[in-house]
Amino acid sequence: MSESSTGAAAVEAVSEAAAAAGNWRRAGVAGAAIGVLAAGAAAGVAIERLTVGRGMRKKARLALDASGPYGSLRGMPGTAYADDGTELSYEVEEVEPAEGADRAGGAGQAPRRRRLFGRREPAPVTVVFSHGYCLSQDSWHFQRAALRGVVRAVYWDQRSHARSARGVDQLEHDVPVSIDQLGRDLKAVIDAAAPEGPLVLVGHSMGGMTTMALADQFPELIRDRVVGVALIGTSSGQLGEVNFGLPVAGMNAVRRVLPGLLRALGSQAELVERGRRATADLFAGVIKRYSFSRKDVDPAIARFAERMIEATPIDVVAEFYPAFAEHDKAAALKHFAELPVLVLAGNEDLVTPSEHSEAIAQLLPDAELVLVPDAGHLVMLEHPEVVMDRLADLLVRAGAVQGAGRRA
């Protein structure tokens, strides 16, 4: 691209951003504030976005939504209940019968099990996957596809996300969301979906923090049942110091206004959602920037991530955000010290920088630390083969699958 055409693209980007800000003003005062932020963010994605017309981008999104297989995998559904009554949706994937089992038990019949009176086979290892902020259980699409039938697995949606209900305490009693609450939610899911047998806990971003909160509040569960842990793109604390790739001075200003701005947005959710739709093109670029590092990421995967984040209501985004500044679970990591642990992060993660994973690994010196080159925050979607390879190795070390039976 020539210097003159680059300049023209930048001018057009500013014009689009200004128009977007106008749309936000029509959606309300809070929307206008976000429009300004969107206008600033547009500069970083302008050149890439402006290679395709707006109408064509909309048509491409619709085509990707119609054809993309991502997020289509489903298991046996179930419901757990949090301590405040919130309904938490989960799905279970069971282990497939061994090859030849149908012949052993007759056509269409389960194989006959032989056991001594009063004894039964031990419960299988269950791998429990906890997703991140503004995502859903579908964010584990590639790992789920690789593990189907190989291990017993539970995937769940955090409160107020995807198929789980809005948090009762938040909706009816105005109780702030806390990472500790999420840890108790995970305990409720385990009690309902995997009440017995060994566990491997896998958490991404907020899901990793949820896993730490579980350990902090239920150390006996970790001691008695957990046989492995994977902490992916997450942090044990000090998230208030993350600058999201912005200049320090600019980030300090954002930190001062963001909590109040999010509260304002949450109180005008309907207006803001209207403005959010009006500036979908701008936010698609912002989402891609903070989710992935590679420029050549599959457009269908980028759109899949965009859909998950778009589906999170703005008032949910607002009510969860303050919990991250208060998150500090470094002391809870000691409960994982005797276990096989995988700590993995993208080395270009702007949301939970890889330094936070390195800090976790320093507190767990026997953990395997993996920093994935050219990877952003959604490393399990951007580099699924790397994540699945290391996760498969963890499952072998934890005894969840046999080494010879790795199918990842």
ABEGO torsion letter per residue (X at the ends): XBAAAAAAAAAAAAAAAAAAAAAAAAAEAAAAAAAAAAAAAAAAAAAAAAABBAAAAAAAAAAAAAABABGABBBBBBBBBBAAGBBBBBBBBBBBBBBGAAAAAEBGBBBBBBBBBGBBBBBBBBBBBBBBBGBBAAAAAAAAAAABGABBBBBBBBBGBEABBBBAAAAAAGBBBBAAAAAAAAAAAAAAABABEBBBBBBBEAAAAAAAAAAAABAAAAAAABABBBBBGBBAEGAAABAGGBBAAAAAAAAAAAAAAAAAAAAAAAAAAAAAAAAAAAAAAAAAAAABABAABBAAAAAAAAAAAAABBAAAAAAAAAAAAABBAAAAAAAAAABBBBBBBBAABAABBAAAAAAAAAABAABBBBBBBGBBABAAAABAAAAAAAAAAAAAAAGABBAAABAX
